[in-house]
Amino acid sequence: MKQYLDVCPRCDSVEGADAHFDARGIFIAYACDSCWQEIRKRYRPEVLEDSDYECDEQIEPEDY
């Protein structure tokens, strides 16, 4: 997966956008720093910081 975009897909900022993942490496979004600050508010802190976070569903690796 590409780790960087030249333009943020959320606000069209030319500062670019990084790929953001949860603590288990599951992709969340491409976002510039400003947009990421808003997006991360929707997640529990442990989802972004602790790879052993509790969840209600089984998380299985994706087959490529």
N, C-alpha and C positions, 0 to 999 in steps of 0.2 A: 504494500500500500504506500502510495506517495505520502511523504511526511510534511509537505509544505505546498501551499498554493500561492501564486503571485498576487491574487486579489481575494479578499475575504468574501465568501459567497453570501454572507448575511448582510453586510453593510456596504459592500463594494469598495472597501478601503484598499488603497494601493500599498498599504504597509504589509500586506500579505496575511496569510492564515496558516497556522500550524495545525497538525492533526493532534487531537486530544483524546486520551484514553483513560479508562477507569484504572483502578489499582491492579486489576487482573489482566490488563492489556486489551480490554474490549473497547473498540472504537466508539467514541461519543460524537465528535463533530470536528469539522474544520472551522476554525474561528481565529480572528485577530485577538489581540490581548483585551481590547475593550469588550468585544462580544463574548469572549470566554468568561469574563468576570460575571456577566449576566447569566450565561448558561450554567455555570457551576453552582449557582444559587439553587438550582432545581434538584441537586443531588445531596444526599446525606454526606457529611464530611468523610466518614469511613469508606464510602464507596470510592472516593478519589485517593485515599491515603492508605487503606488497610486491605491487602489482597485476600484476607480471610473474612471479609465482611459477610454478614448474614443476609440471605436472600430467600424469597419464597419459591423460586423455581430452580430446577437443575440447570447448571451452566455447563455446556459441553463444548469442546473445541470444535471450530468450524472445519469442515473438510474442504480442501481446495482442489 
